[in-house]
């Protein structure tokens, strides 16, 4: 684990550190935990999460097998 590890290429970074996201309704049962985790990341980094509107690239939180 390395704190604030740099991403080598601009193409792999979120523009201005803003990460649009959506949460699958199947995950609303843990909505509070998801929001708490996002706030922790925001409080300890330069990343900011925003609800997805029309963005092409975004973070999708869903129930999966992994």
C-alpha positions as CSV (number, residue, x, y, z in Angstrom):
1,X,0.0,0.0,0.0
2,X,1.4,3.4,-1.0
3,X,-0.4,6.6,0.0
4,X,-1.3,8.9,-2.9
5,X,0.5,6.8,-5.5
6,X,0.8,8.7,-8.8
7,X,-0.9,7.6,-11.9
8,X,1.7,7.8,-14.7
9,X,-0.6,8.9,-17.6
10,X,-3.0,11.8,-17.9
11,X,-5.3,9.5,-19.8
12,X,-5.7,7.3,-16.7
13,X,-6.8,10.2,-14.4
14,X,-10.2,11.6,-13.8
15,X,-10.3,15.2,-15.1
16,X,-9.8,17.7,-12.3
17,X,-10.1,14.8,-9.8
18,X,-13.9,14.6,-10.3
19,X,-15.3,11.1,-10.5
20,X,-18.9,10.8,-11.7
21,X,-20.7,7.8,-10.3
22,X,-23.9,5.8,-10.3
23,X,-25.1,3.2,-7.8
24,X,-27.1,0.2,-8.8
25,X,-30.5,0.2,-7.0
26,X,-29.6,-3.3,-5.8
27,X,-26.9,-1.7,-3.7
28,X,-29.2,0.8,-2.0
29,X,-29.1,-1.6,1.0
30,X,-25.6,-0.4,1.7
31,X,-26.0,3.2,0.4
32,X,-24.8,4.6,3.8
33,X,-21.6,2.6,3.7
34,X,-20.9,3.6,0.1
35,X,-21.4,7.3,0.8
36,X,-19.2,7.0,4.0
37,X,-16.4,5.4,2.0
38,X,-16.6,8.1,-0.7
39,X,-16.5,10.8,2.0
40,X,-13.4,9.2,3.5
41,X,-11.7,9.2,0.1
42,X,-12.6,12.8,-0.5
43,X,-11.4,13.8,3.0
44,X,-8.0,12.1,2.4
45,X,-7.3,12.9,-1.2
46,X,-7.9,15.3,-4.0
47,X,-10.7,13.1,-5.5
48,X,-14.3,14.4,-5.5
49,X,-17.4,12.2,-6.3
50,X,-20.4,13.6,-8.1
51,X,-23.6,12.0,-9.4
52,X,-23.4,11.1,-13.0
53,X,-25.3,13.3,-15.4
54,X,-24.2,13.1,-19.1
55,X,-20.6,11.9,-18.6
56,X,-19.3,9.1,-20.9
57,X,-16.8,7.8,-18.3
58,X,-18.0,7.1,-14.8
59,X,-17.8,4.8,-11.8
60,X,-20.5,2.2,-11.6
61,X,-21.2,0.6,-8.3
62,X,-23.1,-2.7,-8.6
63,X,-23.4,-6.1,-7.0
64,X,-21.0,-8.5,-8.8
65,X,-19.2,-11.8,-8.3
66,X,-15.8,-10.3,-7.3
